[in-house]
Amino acid sequence: MSDEEHHFESKGDAGASKTYPQQAGTIRKNGYIVIKNRPCKVVEVSTSKTGKHGHAKCHFVGIDIFNNKKLEDIVPSSHNCDVPHVNRTDYQLIDISEDGFVSLLTENGNTKDDLRLPTDDNLLSQIKDGFGDGKDLVVTVMSAMGEEQICALKDIGPK
């Protein structure tokens, strides 16, 4: 075997996990959980009594943080669940392109051009109207498990 055969493609992340384990019995309402490989915000938790096999079960109802779909899962309370690392970052809105992408200004002065406008009609119209009126807008971007989406908007006054 020669050295030329051993080349590896370098990927763009440092190997940090997208989720971390947490015991199911300790996850509370308004926390986050991964259900069916989707990051969800927990809206309801109920715990059943121990059955004949000795495990109390936790019934989670969560809403996907990106597409607002309702998902449910039942897990023994002593088992570990995946909890997504959810980050919120504020960026200043610079431009909206015709094809639905936004141009954002990061804190270090670079631009971020890989985000689409949100699908939520209310938020979408607020962003478009505010930008059209020439207001200085700051958008909050929520990221989890490799996905990002604009989730909130702040008006910091006229330009």
N, C-alpha and C positions, 0 to 999 in steps of 0.2 A: 504494500500500500504506500503510495507516494503522498507527499504533503499536499499536492494539488487537490486530492479528493476530499480533504477535510476543510471545507469552507462553510461557514454558517451565516445565514442571513441575519443581520442585526435588526431587531424590532425597536420601535420607538418608545418603549416604556422601561422603567427601571425594575420591573418585576413586582411592583407593589400590587397587593391583592385588591380586587374590586369590592370584596365583601370581608366581613369578619364574623366569627362564630359567637353566638350569644345563646345562653340557655333559654329555651322557649318560655319557661315559667317567669322569667324576669322581663320579658318584653311587654311594654304597656301601651295603652292607647296614645295616639299621637307620635309613637315611635316609628321606626322604619323596619321593614322585613322584606326578604325576597320570597315571592310566591310565584311559582311556575317561571322561574328565571326573569322576573320583572321586579324592579324596585317599587315597593308600595309603602304608603303611609297607613299605619294601622288606625282604623276607625272604630273597631269593636273587638274586644277580647272577652271570651268566656271560658271558664275552666270547669271541666266535668270532674265528678268524684272518681276516685280510684276504682277500677273494675276488678274482675276476678284475677286479672294478670298483674295488678298492682301499679299501673301507670295512670296518673291523672292526665287528661288530655286538654290541650289548649286549642280553642277554635278561634282562628284569626280571620277577620274580614278586613281587607286592605283595598285601597284605591291606588292604582298605578299612578306614579307621580308624573308620568309624561303623557299618557293618553286617557287618564281618568276612568279606566275600566275597573269594575269591581271584581276582585279576586278573593277566593276563600281557601283556607288550608287548615288541616287538623294535625297537630303534632303532639306527641307525648311531652309533658311539661319538663321532664328530665333531659330530653334530647336537645342538641344544639340546632339552632336555625341560623341561616345566613342573614346578616344585616348589612345593607349596602352602605358604603362610605358616601354620604350625600354632602356636596359642597355647594355653597351659594357664593357667587362672585358678582360684584357690581362693575359694569362697564359703561362708558359714555357712548351714546349713539352718535355716529358720524354721518352715516348715509344709509339709504335703503335703495337697493338696486331693483331694476324692473323685474328680474326673475325671482324675486322674493327672498333674497339674501340680505343680511344687514352687515354693515361695516361698523365695528366697535373699537373703541380706544381702550387699550389695557393700561394698568397702572404704570408700567414702565415705558409707556409712550409708543408701543408697537400697535399695529392694527390686527384685529381678528376678523377674518372675512368668511368663516366656514359655517356660520349659523343661519338657519332659515328664520323667517318671521314666525311667530307662534300661530298655532291653529285655532286657538281660542278667539272667537270673533270679537268679543268685548275688548280684550287686550290688544288685538290686532288693530281695531279701529282707533283705540286710544293712542297707540304708537304712531299710526299713519297721520291722524289729525294733529297730534302734538308736533310731529316732525314737519308737517305741512305748514303749521303756524310759526315755524322757526323757533320753537322752544328748545332749551337745553334739556335733553332727556337722559336719565340714567336707567339702564335696564339691569335687572337682576337675573343672572343665568344660573340655573340649577343643573348640577352635573352629578351623575351616578352611573356606575357600571358602564362607562364608555359612551354614555349618551349625554347630550346637553340640550337644554331648551330654555328659552326666555320665559320666566314665570311671573315677573313683576316689573313695575314701571314707576319711576319717580321723576317728577318735574322739578328741576333746580333753577327755574326762572328763564327769562328770555336771553337770547345770545347776546 
